[in-house]
Amino acid sequence: MYKPIQIDREKLTIMGVPLPDLETLNSVAYAIGSNMYEGFEPNEKLIQLYINAKNSRIDNFELITQMKAAL
């Protein structure tokens, strides 16, 4: 079942996770929203992992490893 996530465009946060700018916030929100229709249930840790991967702070192997641990 789809449930909305908390997005604060003034504070630039998604579920309390800060983002650097409005463009990034919109991009991340769209990606998460699209995946939620497929059954993805986001939490703060998974959102941060996605942001880290998007900004190349972690590689794909580390992303998958950390995602498995977060689920």
C-alpha positions as CSV (number, residue, x, y, z in Angstrom):
1,M,0.0,0.0,0.0
2,Y,1.3,3.4,-1.0
3,K,1.8,5.9,1.8
4,P,3.2,9.4,1.3
5,I,6.7,10.4,2.5
6,Q,7.5,13.6,4.4
7,I,9.0,16.1,2.0
8,D,9.9,19.6,3.2
9,R,10.9,21.8,0.3
10,E,11.7,24.8,2.5
11,K,14.2,22.8,4.7
12,L,15.3,20.7,1.8
13,T,14.6,17.4,3.5
14,I,13.0,14.1,2.7
15,M,12.0,12.1,5.8
16,G,14.4,14.4,7.8
17,V,17.3,13.6,5.5
18,P,18.9,16.9,4.3
19,L,19.6,17.5,0.6
20,P,21.9,20.1,-0.8
21,D,19.4,21.9,-3.1
22,L,15.9,21.8,-4.5
23,E,16.9,20.2,-7.8
24,T,18.5,17.2,-5.9
25,L,15.5,17.0,-3.6
26,N,13.1,16.8,-6.6
27,S,15.2,14.2,-8.3
28,V,15.5,12.0,-5.3
29,A,11.8,12.4,-4.4
30,Y,10.8,11.4,-8.0
31,A,13.1,8.3,-7.9
32,I,11.8,7.2,-4.5
33,G,8.2,7.8,-5.5
34,S,8.6,5.8,-8.7
35,N,10.0,2.9,-6.8
36,M,7.3,3.1,-4.1
37,Y,4.8,2.1,-6.8
38,E,6.8,-1.1,-7.1
39,G,6.6,-1.8,-3.4
40,F,9.7,0.0,-2.1
41,E,9.2,1.2,1.4
42,P,11.7,4.0,2.1
43,N,13.2,4.9,5.4
44,E,15.8,7.5,6.4
45,K,18.8,5.1,6.1
46,L,17.8,4.0,2.6
47,I,17.2,7.6,1.5
48,Q,20.7,8.5,2.7
49,L,22.2,5.5,0.9
50,Y,20.5,6.6,-2.3
51,I,21.9,10.1,-1.9
52,N,25.4,8.8,-1.2
53,A,25.3,6.6,-4.3
54,K,23.9,9.4,-6.4
55,N,26.7,11.7,-5.3
56,S,29.3,8.9,-5.9
57,R,30.2,8.8,-2.2
58,I,29.8,5.0,-2.3
59,D,30.1,2.5,-5.2
60,N,27.4,0.1,-6.3
61,F,28.8,-2.8,-4.4
62,E,28.8,-0.8,-1.1
63,L,25.3,0.4,-1.9
64,I,23.9,-3.1,-2.3
65,T,25.8,-4.3,0.8
66,Q,24.4,-1.5,2.9
67,M,20.9,-1.8,1.5
68,K,20.7,-5.5,2.4
69,A,21.8,-4.6,5.9
70,A,19.2,-1.8,6.2
71,L,16.3,-4.0,5.1
